[in-house]
Protein backbone atom coordinates (compact mmCIF):
# COMPACT_ATOMS: atom_id res chain seq x y z
CA UNK A 1 0.00 0.00 0.00
CA UNK A 2 1.35 3.41 -1.02
CA UNK A 3 0.51 5.31 2.15
CA UNK A 4 1.63 2.43 4.34
CA UNK A 5 4.97 2.50 2.62
CA UNK A 6 5.31 6.26 2.93
CA UNK A 7 4.52 5.91 6.62
CA UNK A 8 7.15 3.22 7.04
CA UNK A 9 9.73 5.30 5.17
CA UNK A 10 9.03 8.31 7.40
CA UNK A 11 9.33 6.15 10.49
CA UNK A 12 12.54 4.66 9.17
CA UNK A 13 14.12 8.08 8.73
CA UNK A 14 12.93 9.19 12.16
CA UNK A 15 14.55 6.11 13.70
CA UNK A 16 17.71 6.58 11.66
CA UNK A 17 18.09 10.22 12.73
CA UNK A 18 17.24 9.37 16.32
CA UNK A 19 19.86 6.59 16.44
CA UNK A 20 22.54 8.83 14.97
CA UNK A 21 21.84 11.60 17.45
CA UNK A 22 21.67 9.27 20.46
CA UNK A 23 24.94 7.64 19.40
CA UNK A 24 26.58 11.02 18.97
CA UNK A 25 25.42 12.42 22.32
CA UNK A 26 26.07 9.22 24.28
CA UNK A 27 29.54 8.72 22.83
CA UNK A 28 30.50 12.16 24.13
CA UNK A 29 28.88 11.91 27.56
CA UNK A 30 28.73 8.10 28.03
CA UNK A 31 25.22 8.65 29.32
CA UNK A 32 22.79 6.74 27.17
CA UNK A 33 19.74 7.41 29.33
CA UNK A 34 20.34 11.15 29.31
CA UNK A 35 20.92 11.15 25.54
CA UNK A 36 17.66 9.31 24.93
CA UNK A 37 15.86 11.55 27.39
CA UNK A 38 17.07 14.69 25.67
CA UNK A 39 15.70 13.47 22.33
CA UNK A 40 12.68 11.41 23.34
CA UNK A 41 10.06 14.17 23.08
CA UNK A 42 11.32 15.22 19.67
CA UNK A 43 11.48 11.63 18.46
CA UNK A 44 7.91 10.94 19.60
CA UNK A 45 6.79 14.09 17.75
CA UNK A 46 8.63 12.95 14.61
CA UNK A 47 6.97 9.53 14.71
CA UNK A 48 3.58 11.31 14.94
CA UNK A 49 4.13 14.10 12.42
CA UNK A 50 6.46 12.90 9.68
CA UNK A 51 4.17 10.17 8.33
CA UNK A 52 1.46 12.87 7.89
CA UNK A 53 3.40 15.98 6.93
CA UNK A 54 6.35 14.38 5.16
CA UNK A 55 9.98 14.11 6.18
CA UNK A 56 11.68 17.48 6.74
CA UNK A 57 14.62 18.41 4.57
CA UNK A 58 17.13 18.00 7.37
CA UNK A 59 15.71 15.38 9.77
CA UNK A 60 18.53 15.76 12.29
CA UNK A 61 18.15 19.54 12.45
CA UNK A 62 14.38 19.15 12.91
CA UNK A 63 14.86 16.75 15.83
CA UNK A 64 17.47 18.95 17.45
CA UNK A 65 15.32 22.07 17.15
CA UNK A 66 12.30 20.37 18.69
CA UNK A 67 14.48 18.75 21.35
CA UNK A 68 15.81 22.15 22.36
CA UNK A 69 12.54 24.05 22.15
CA UNK A 70 9.73 21.80 23.27
CA UNK A 71 11.37 18.91 24.98
CA UNK A 72 14.03 20.79 26.87
CA UNK A 73 12.11 21.41 30.06
CA UNK A 74 10.59 17.98 30.34
CA UNK A 75 13.86 16.32 29.49
CA UNK A 76 15.64 18.46 32.04
CA UNK A 77 13.18 17.50 34.74
CA UNK A 78 13.47 13.81 33.99
CA UNK A 79 17.21 13.95 33.48
CA UNK A 80 17.80 15.65 36.83
CA UNK A 81 15.94 12.76 38.46
CA UNK A 82 17.92 10.13 36.66
CA UNK A 83 21.41 11.50 36.41
CA UNK A 84 22.05 14.73 38.29
CA UNK A 85 22.44 18.37 37.34
CA UNK A 86 26.07 18.19 36.17
CA UNK A 87 25.25 15.76 33.40
CA UNK A 88 22.21 17.77 32.32
CA UNK A 89 24.39 20.82 31.78
CA UNK A 90 26.85 18.72 29.76
CA UNK A 91 24.03 17.23 27.68
CA UNK A 92 22.62 20.69 26.99
CA UNK A 93 26.04 21.86 25.82
CA UNK A 94 26.33 18.86 23.50
CA UNK A 95 22.84 19.52 22.10
CA UNK A 96 23.80 23.13 21.36
CA UNK A 97 27.03 22.03 19.70
CA UNK A 98 25.22 19.44 17.57
CA UNK A 99 22.50 21.93 16.58
CA UNK A 100 25.05 24.38 15.24
CA UNK A 101 25.95 21.95 12.43
CA UNK A 102 23.63 18.94 12.40
CA UNK A 103 24.86 17.80 8.99
CA UNK A 104 28.39 17.32 10.29
CA UNK A 105 27.38 14.87 13.02
CA UNK A 106 29.47 11.73 12.52
CA UNK A 107 27.69 8.37 12.43
CA UNK A 108 28.68 6.71 15.71
CA UNK A 109 25.95 4.07 15.72
CA UNK A 110 28.49 1.29 15.25
CA UNK A 111 30.41 2.47 18.34
CA UNK A 112 27.11 2.51 20.19
CA UNK A 113 26.40 -1.08 19.15
CA UNK A 114 29.83 -2.19 20.34
CA UNK A 115 29.16 -0.51 23.69
CA UNK A 116 25.79 -2.26 23.89
CA UNK A 117 27.31 -5.65 23.11
CA UNK A 118 30.29 -5.22 25.43
CA UNK A 119 31.33 -8.41 27.28
CA UNK A 120 30.75 -6.58 30.59
CA UNK A 121 27.01 -6.43 29.77
CA UNK A 122 24.61 -9.27 30.49
CA UNK A 123 24.20 -11.26 27.29
CA UNK A 124 20.41 -11.31 27.45
CA UNK A 125 20.18 -7.52 27.62
CA UNK A 126 22.45 -6.74 24.66
CA UNK A 127 19.80 -7.08 21.95
CA UNK A 128 17.08 -5.06 23.76
CA UNK A 129 19.60 -2.37 24.65
CA UNK A 130 20.83 -1.99 21.07
CA UNK A 131 17.28 -1.99 19.69
CA UNK A 132 16.29 0.77 22.08
CA UNK A 133 19.38 2.95 21.69
CA UNK A 134 19.77 2.67 17.92
CA UNK A 135 16.13 2.36 16.84
CA UNK A 136 14.21 4.01 19.66
CA UNK A 137 11.98 1.02 20.46
CA UNK A 138 10.20 1.53 23.76
CA UNK A 139 10.53 -0.68 26.82
CA UNK A 140 6.89 -1.67 26.25
CA UNK A 141 7.58 -2.85 22.70
CA UNK A 142 10.74 -4.65 23.76
CA UNK A 143 8.93 -6.30 26.66
CA UNK A 144 6.40 -7.79 24.25
CA UNK A 145 9.10 -8.94 21.84
CA UNK A 146 11.32 -10.54 24.48
CA UNK A 147 8.47 -11.92 26.61
CA UNK A 148 9.43 -10.00 29.73
CA UNK A 149 6.94 -7.98 31.82
CA UNK A 150 7.14 -4.30 30.73
CA UNK A 151 8.10 -3.09 34.19
CA UNK A 152 10.94 -5.60 34.47
CA UNK A 153 12.19 -4.72 30.98
CA UNK A 154 12.17 -1.02 31.88
CA UNK A 155 14.12 -1.64 35.07
CA UNK A 156 16.67 -3.85 33.33
CA UNK A 157 17.25 -1.24 30.64
CA UNK A 158 17.79 1.46 33.26
CA UNK A 159 20.21 -0.78 35.15
CA UNK A 160 22.23 -1.67 32.09
CA UNK A 161 22.48 1.98 31.00
CA UNK A 162 23.69 2.96 34.46
CA UNK A 163 26.21 0.19 34.17
CA UNK A 164 27.55 1.52 30.88
CA UNK A 165 27.94 4.94 32.43
CA UNK A 166 29.50 3.79 35.73
CA UNK A 167 31.81 1.01 34.57
CA UNK A 168 33.39 3.11 31.84
CA UNK A 169 32.39 0.92 28.90
CA UNK A 170 33.86 2.71 25.87
CA UNK A 171 31.91 3.90 22.82
CA UNK A 172 34.33 2.89 20.12
CA UNK A 173 34.90 0.35 17.39
CA UNK A 174 37.50 -2.09 18.79
CA UNK A 175 41.01 -2.37 17.40
CA UNK A 176 41.74 -4.87 14.69
CA UNK A 177 42.96 -7.66 16.94
CA UNK A 178 39.92 -7.48 19.19
CA UNK A 179 37.46 -6.85 16.39
CA UNK A 180 36.50 -10.41 15.36
CA UNK A 181 35.60 -11.48 18.90
CA UNK A 182 33.76 -8.29 19.75
CA UNK A 183 31.97 -8.16 16.41
CA UNK A 184 30.65 -11.65 17.15
CA UNK A 185 28.86 -10.23 20.18
CA UNK A 186 27.29 -7.46 18.10
CA UNK A 187 26.17 -9.92 15.43
CA UNK A 188 24.86 -12.30 18.07
CA UNK A 189 22.74 -9.54 19.59
CA UNK A 190 21.31 -8.54 16.21
CA UNK A 191 20.66 -12.13 15.28
CA UNK A 192 18.96 -12.74 18.62
CA UNK A 193 16.60 -9.90 17.71
CA UNK A 194 15.96 -11.53 14.35
CA UNK A 195 15.33 -14.93 15.91
CA UNK A 196 12.76 -13.28 18.21
CA UNK A 197 11.07 -11.74 15.21
CA UNK A 198 11.08 -14.91 13.15
CA UNK A 199 7.93 -16.20 14.78
CA UNK A 200 5.94 -13.02 14.28
CA UNK A 201 3.82 -13.72 11.25
CA UNK A 202 1.07 -11.15 11.37
CA UNK A 203 2.92 -7.88 11.01
CA UNK A 204 2.25 -6.37 14.40
CA UNK A 205 4.25 -3.20 14.99
CA UNK A 206 7.15 -3.19 15.26
CA UNK A 207 8.40 -6.05 13.18
CA UNK A 208 11.48 -7.10 15.08
CA UNK A 209 12.81 -9.15 12.18
CA UNK A 210 12.70 -6.12 9.94
CA UNK A 211 14.47 -4.00 12.54
CA UNK A 212 17.19 -6.65 12.90
CA UNK A 213 17.74 -6.69 9.14
CA UNK A 214 17.96 -2.93 9.23
CA UNK A 215 20.65 -3.11 11.95
CA UNK A 216 22.47 -5.75 9.92
CA UNK A 217 22.49 -3.37 6.96
CA UNK A 218 23.88 -0.60 9.15
CA UNK A 219 26.73 -2.86 10.33
CA UNK A 220 27.52 -4.03 6.79
CA UNK A 221 27.44 -0.43 5.58
CA UNK A 222 29.80 0.76 8.30
CA UNK A 223 32.10 -2.29 8.35
CA UNK A 224 32.24 -3.32 4.68
CA UNK A 225 35.36 -5.45 5.27
CA UNK A 226 33.75 -7.80 7.79
CA UNK A 227 32.65 -10.96 5.91
CA UNK A 228 30.76 -12.42 8.87
CA UNK A 229 28.54 -9.34 9.05
CA UNK A 230 27.63 -9.91 5.40
CA UNK A 231 27.13 -13.60 6.10
CA UNK A 232 24.68 -12.80 8.88
CA UNK A 233 22.76 -10.29 6.80
CA UNK A 234 22.57 -12.85 3.96
CA UNK A 235 21.28 -15.48 6.41
CA UNK A 236 18.55 -13.15 7.66
CA UNK A 237 17.54 -12.25 4.10
CA UNK A 238 17.29 -15.92 3.05
CA UNK A 239 14.97 -16.58 5.97
CA UNK A 240 13.00 -13.40 5.35
CA UNK A 241 12.55 -14.19 1.64
CA UNK A 242 10.62 -17.31 2.59
CA UNK A 243 8.40 -15.63 5.14
CA UNK A 244 5.40 -15.16 2.78
CA UNK A 245 5.43 -18.91 1.97
CA UNK A 246 5.71 -20.21 5.51
CA UNK A 247 1.99 -20.24 6.16
CA UNK A 248 -0.85 -21.15 3.81
CA UNK A 249 -3.71 -18.74 3.24
CA UNK A 250 -5.65 -20.35 6.07
CA UNK A 251 -2.70 -20.04 8.44
CA UNK A 252 -1.42 -23.62 8.31
CA UNK A 253 2.27 -24.41 8.72
CA UNK A 254 3.97 -25.12 5.38
CA UNK A 255 7.29 -27.00 5.52
CA UNK A 256 10.12 -26.00 3.19
CA UNK A 257 9.58 -28.90 0.81
CA UNK A 258 5.95 -27.89 0.21
CA UNK A 259 6.38 -24.14 0.03
CA UNK A 260 5.16 -22.38 -3.09
CA UNK A 261 8.41 -20.92 -4.42
CA UNK A 262 6.44 -18.32 -6.37
CA UNK A 263 5.78 -16.71 -2.99
CA UNK A 264 9.46 -16.38 -2.17
CA UNK A 265 10.78 -12.83 -2.30
CA UNK A 266 13.19 -12.92 -5.27
CA UNK A 267 14.70 -9.51 -4.52
CA UNK A 268 15.62 -10.58 -1.01
CA UNK A 269 17.07 -13.84 -2.35
CA UNK A 270 19.17 -11.99 -4.93
CA UNK A 271 20.48 -9.63 -2.25
CA UNK A 272 21.33 -12.59 -0.02
CA UNK A 273 23.16 -14.36 -2.84
CA UNK A 274 25.18 -11.27 -3.64
CA UNK A 275 26.15 -10.70 0.02
CA UNK A 276 27.16 -14.32 0.45
CA UNK A 277 29.32 -14.20 -2.67
CA UNK A 278 31.08 -11.05 -1.45
CA UNK A 279 31.57 -12.54 2.00
CA UNK A 280 33.08 -15.79 0.81
CA UNK A 281 35.38 -13.97 -1.59
CA UNK A 282 36.74 -11.97 1.35
CA UNK A 283 38.21 -14.79 3.40
CA UNK A 284 37.59 -17.67 5.78
CA UNK A 285 34.00 -18.59 6.52
CA UNK A 286 32.48 -18.26 9.96
CA UNK A 287 29.27 -19.64 11.36
CA UNK A 288 26.89 -17.19 9.69
CA UNK A 289 28.42 -17.60 6.25
CA UNK A 290 28.14 -21.38 6.48
CA UNK A 291 24.52 -21.18 7.60
CA UNK A 292 23.80 -18.77 4.77
CA UNK A 293 25.50 -21.16 2.32
CA UNK A 294 23.20 -23.95 3.53
CA UNK A 295 20.20 -21.73 2.84
CA UNK A 296 21.63 -20.89 -0.58
CA UNK A 297 21.90 -24.62 -1.33
CA UNK A 298 18.26 -25.15 -0.30
CA UNK A 299 17.22 -22.33 -2.62
CA UNK A 300 19.22 -23.78 -5.53
CA UNK A 301 17.58 -27.14 -4.87
CA UNK A 302 14.02 -25.88 -4.71
CA UNK A 303 14.30 -23.27 -7.46
CA UNK A 304 16.64 -24.91 -9.94
CA UNK A 305 16.27 -28.58 -9.02
CA UNK A 306 20.01 -28.80 -8.33
CA UNK A 307 21.15 -31.88 -6.39
CA UNK A 308 22.58 -30.00 -3.44
CA UNK A 309 21.90 -32.41 -0.57
CA UNK A 310 25.51 -33.72 -0.51
CA UNK A 311 26.77 -30.13 -0.34
CA UNK A 312 24.31 -29.42 2.48
CA UNK A 313 25.61 -32.40 4.46
CA UNK A 314 29.19 -31.25 3.90
CA UNK A 315 28.35 -27.71 5.07
CA UNK A 316 26.71 -29.12 8.20
CA UNK A 317 29.86 -31.19 8.85
CA UNK A 318 31.84 -27.97 8.72
CA UNK A 319 29.38 -26.10 10.93
CA UNK A 320 29.33 -28.96 13.45
CA UNK A 321 33.12 -28.92 13.71
CA UNK A 322 32.94 -25.16 14.31
CA UNK A 323 30.12 -25.05 16.87
CA UNK A 324 29.76 -28.54 18.37
CA UNK A 325 26.06 -27.71 18.73
CA UNK A 326 23.66 -30.66 19.16
CA UNK A 327 21.09 -28.79 17.06
CA UNK A 328 23.55 -28.59 14.17
CA UNK A 329 24.15 -32.34 14.58
CA UNK A 330 20.37 -32.82 14.38
CA UNK A 331 20.11 -30.81 11.17
CA UNK A 332 23.03 -32.68 9.69
CA UNK A 333 21.31 -35.99 10.41
CA UNK A 334 18.11 -34.79 8.73
CA UNK A 335 20.08 -33.77 5.62
CA UNK A 336 21.87 -37.12 5.71
CA UNK A 337 18.52 -38.87 5.32
CA UNK A 338 18.29 -37.33 1.85
CA UNK A 339 21.68 -38.67 0.72
CA UNK A 340 22.04 -41.95 2.68
CA UNK A 341 18.47 -42.77 3.71
CA UNK A 342 16.57 -42.63 7.02
CA UNK A 343 18.52 -45.54 8.54
CA UNK A 344 21.81 -43.65 8.29
CA UNK A 345 20.16 -40.50 9.66
CA UNK A 346 18.75 -42.37 12.66
CA UNK A 347 22.14 -43.94 13.33
CA UNK A 348 23.64 -40.42 13.30
CA UNK A 349 20.97 -39.28 15.78
CA UNK A 350 21.64 -42.10 18.28
CA UNK A 351 24.60 -40.41 20.00
CA UNK A 352 22.39 -37.35 20.54
CA UNK A 353 19.70 -39.25 22.43
CA UNK A 354 21.57 -38.80 25.70
CA UNK A 355 21.94 -35.03 25.27
CA UNK A 356 19.55 -33.47 27.74
CA UNK A 357 19.59 -30.18 25.87
CA UNK A 358 17.58 -31.95 23.18
CA UNK A 359 15.21 -33.81 25.50
CA UNK A 360 12.78 -30.86 25.60
CA UNK A 361 13.50 -29.63 22.09
CA UNK A 362 10.39 -30.05 19.95
CA UNK A 363 12.15 -30.07 16.52
CA UNK A 364 14.34 -32.97 17.68
CA UNK A 365 11.33 -35.17 18.37
CA UNK A 366 9.54 -34.02 15.20
CA UNK A 367 12.58 -34.85 13.06
CA UNK A 368 13.16 -38.13 14.84
CA UNK A 369 9.51 -39.09 14.44
CA UNK A 370 9.60 -38.25 10.75
CA UNK A 371 12.73 -40.35 10.20
CA UNK A 372 11.28 -43.29 12.14
CA UNK A 373 8.08 -43.13 10.09
CA UNK A 374 10.11 -43.17 6.92
CA UNK A 375 12.05 -46.19 8.15
CA UNK A 376 8.76 -47.96 8.82
CA UNK A 377 9.21 -47.99 12.61
CA UNK A 378 5.64 -46.84 13.17
CA UNK A 379 5.32 -47.43 16.92
CA UNK A 380 8.44 -45.47 17.74
CA UNK A 381 7.43 -42.78 15.23
CA UNK A 382 4.10 -42.38 17.00
CA UNK A 383 5.87 -41.94 20.35
CA UNK A 384 8.31 -39.34 19.02
CA UNK A 385 5.67 -37.34 17.14
CA UNK A 386 3.38 -37.37 20.18
CA UNK A 387 6.21 -35.99 22.29
CA UNK A 388 6.88 -33.33 19.66
CA UNK A 389 3.20 -32.39 19.70
CA UNK A 390 3.31 -32.05 23.47
CA UNK A 391 6.34 -29.76 23.25
CA UNK A 392 5.08 -27.51 20.41
CA UNK A 393 3.72 -24.08 21.36
CA UNK A 394 2.84 -22.70 17.92
CA UNK A 395 -0.76 -23.67 17.01
CA UNK A 396 0.12 -24.03 13.31
CA UNK A 397 2.99 -26.38 14.11
CA UNK A 398 0.73 -28.35 16.47
CA UNK A 399 -1.85 -28.76 13.72
CA UNK A 400 0.87 -29.92 11.35
CA UNK A 401 2.16 -32.52 13.82
CA UNK A 402 -1.36 -33.75 14.52
CA UNK A 403 -1.88 -34.29 10.80
CA UNK A 404 1.39 -36.23 10.61
CA UNK A 405 0.29 -38.46 13.46
CA UNK A 406 -3.02 -39.17 11.75
CA UNK A 407 -1.19 -40.17 8.58
CA UNK A 408 0.74 -42.93 10.36
CA UNK A 409 -0.56 -46.42 9.51
CA UNK A 410 -3.10 -47.65 12.04
CA UNK A 411 -1.68 -51.04 12.90
CA UNK A 412 1.89 -51.70 13.97
CA UNK A 413 3.60 -52.14 10.67
CA UNK A 414 7.29 -52.96 10.55
CA UNK A 415 7.49 -53.02 6.76
CA UNK A 416 9.15 -50.20 4.86
CA UNK A 417 6.97 -47.21 4.21
CA UNK A 418 7.13 -45.64 0.77
CA UNK A 419 9.79 -42.96 0.32
CA UNK A 420 8.73 -39.38 0.18
CA UNK A 421 5.76 -39.74 2.50
CA UNK A 422 5.24 -38.25 5.90
CA UNK A 423 8.88 -37.66 6.68
CA UNK A 424 9.68 -35.58 3.66
CA UNK A 425 6.82 -33.29 4.44
CA UNK A 426 8.28 -32.48 7.81
CA UNK A 427 11.40 -31.19 6.16
CA UNK A 428 14.57 -30.40 8.03
CA UNK A 429 14.75 -29.23 11.59
CA UNK A 430 15.63 -25.68 12.63
CA UNK A 431 19.11 -24.27 12.79
CA UNK A 432 21.16 -24.10 15.95
CA UNK A 433 19.90 -20.63 16.67
CA UNK A 434 16.34 -21.70 17.08
CA UNK A 435 15.13 -20.43 13.73
CA UNK A 436 13.06 -22.74 11.64
CA UNK A 437 14.86 -21.84 8.44
CA UNK A 438 13.59 -24.87 6.74
CA UNK A 439 10.04 -24.14 7.69
CA UNK B 1 38.60 6.73 35.07
CA UNK B 2 40.22 5.85 38.38
CA UNK B 3 39.83 2.22 39.40
CA UNK B 4 40.71 0.10 42.37
CA UNK B 5 41.75 -3.33 41.18
CA UNK B 6 40.95 -5.92 43.83
CA UNK B 7 42.95 -9.13 43.68
CA UNK B 8 41.09 -12.21 44.92
CA UNK B 9 42.89 -15.48 45.53
CA UNK B 10 42.21 -18.97 46.70
CA UNK B 11 44.68 -18.78 49.62
CA UNK B 12 45.57 -22.47 49.62
CA UNK B 13 46.38 -22.28 45.91
CA UNK B 14 48.34 -19.07 46.42
CA UNK B 15 50.52 -20.74 49.04
CA UNK B 16 51.43 -23.33 46.41
CA UNK B 17 51.96 -20.80 43.63
CA UNK B 18 55.31 -21.14 41.83
CA UNK B 19 58.10 -18.80 43.00
CA UNK B 20 58.13 -17.30 39.51
CA UNK B 21 54.87 -15.52 40.46
CA UNK B 22 56.82 -12.90 42.37
CA UNK B 23 59.18 -12.34 39.47
CA UNK B 24 56.14 -11.84 37.26
CA UNK B 25 54.79 -9.32 39.77
CA UNK B 26 58.03 -7.34 39.68
CA UNK B 27 57.73 -7.11 35.89
CA UNK B 28 54.03 -6.21 36.12
CA UNK B 29 54.70 -3.41 38.63
CA UNK B 30 57.43 -2.12 36.35
CA UNK B 31 55.04 -2.08 33.39
CA UNK B 32 52.43 -0.15 35.39
CA UNK B 33 55.05 2.36 36.51
CA UNK B 34 56.26 2.78 32.94
CA UNK B 35 52.73 3.32 31.62
CA UNK B 36 52.33 6.09 34.20
CA UNK B 37 48.80 5.02 35.10
CA UNK B 38 49.27 4.38 38.82
CA UNK B 39 48.08 7.23 41.03
CA UNK B 40 48.55 5.42 44.34
CA UNK B 41 50.73 2.44 45.25
CA UNK B 42 49.17 -0.99 45.50
CA UNK B 43 49.69 -3.49 48.29
CA UNK B 44 49.69 -7.14 49.06
CA UNK B 45 47.64 -8.12 52.13
CA UNK B 46 48.28 -10.63 54.91
CA UNK B 47 46.14 -13.76 54.49
CA UNK B 48 42.55 -13.63 55.70
CA UNK B 49 43.56 -15.56 58.86
CA UNK B 50 45.01 -12.21 59.97
CA UNK B 51 41.68 -10.41 59.44
CA UNK B 52 39.34 -9.03 62.11
CA UNK B 53 35.86 -7.78 61.25
CA UNK B 54 34.16 -5.12 63.35
CA UNK B 55 30.51 -4.16 63.64
CA UNK B 56 28.87 -1.76 66.09
CA UNK B 57 25.31 -2.44 67.14
CA UNK B 58 23.87 0.03 69.65
CA UNK B 59 26.73 0.55 72.10
CA UNK B 60 28.25 -2.89 71.62
CA UNK B 61 31.34 -3.35 69.50
CA UNK B 62 31.47 -6.85 68.08
CA UNK B 63 34.77 -8.12 66.73
CA UNK B 64 34.71 -11.17 64.53
CA UNK B 65 37.83 -13.27 64.28
CA UNK B 66 38.19 -13.61 60.53
CA UNK B 67 37.33 -11.97 57.20
CA UNK B 68 34.05 -10.25 56.27
CA UNK B 69 32.95 -13.06 53.98
CA UNK B 70 33.91 -16.66 54.46
CA UNK B 71 34.49 -17.50 50.81
CA UNK B 72 37.02 -19.65 49.00
CA UNK B 73 38.62 -16.71 47.23
CA UNK B 74 39.76 -13.95 49.57
CA UNK B 75 40.92 -10.39 49.00
CA UNK B 76 44.70 -10.70 48.75
CA UNK B 77 45.79 -7.29 47.55
CA UNK B 78 44.96 -4.33 45.35
CA UNK B 79 46.40 -1.80 42.94
CA UNK B 80 45.08 1.51 41.67
CA UNK B 81 45.10 2.73 38.08
CA UNK B 82 43.79 5.70 36.12
CA UNK B 83 42.79 4.66 32.58
CA UNK B 84 40.53 6.05 29.81
CA UNK B 85 37.91 3.31 29.82
CA UNK B 86 36.85 -0.16 30.95
CA UNK B 87 38.64 -1.89 28.05
CA UNK B 88 41.97 -0.50 29.28
CA UNK B 89 41.20 -1.57 32.83
CA UNK B 90 40.33 -5.07 31.56
CA UNK B 91 43.63 -5.21 29.67
CA UNK B 92 45.59 -4.36 32.84
CA UNK B 93 43.57 -6.84 34.90
CA UNK B 94 44.41 -9.56 32.38
CA UNK B 95 48.13 -8.67 32.60
CA UNK B 96 48.15 -8.96 36.40
CA UNK B 97 49.93 -12.24 37.29
CA UNK B 98 47.22 -13.08 39.82
CA UNK B 99 44.60 -13.25 37.05
CA UNK B 100 46.02 -16.73 36.31
CA UNK B 101 45.62 -17.91 39.92
CA UNK B 102 42.55 -15.99 41.06
CA UNK B 103 40.45 -13.11 39.79
CA UNK B 104 40.70 -9.34 39.53
CA UNK B 105 37.69 -7.21 40.34
CA UNK B 106 37.61 -3.78 38.68
CA UNK B 107 35.89 -1.11 40.78
CA UNK B 108 35.73 2.41 39.38
CA UNK B 109 36.04 5.01 42.17
CA UNK B 110 32.92 7.08 42.78
CA UNK B 111 33.32 10.64 41.51
CA UNK B 112 34.46 12.98 44.29
Interface residues (C-beta under 8 A of the other chain):
Chain A: X118 X120 X166 X167 X168 X169 X170 X172 X174
Chain B: X1 X3 X84 X85 X86 X87 X89 X90 X106 X108
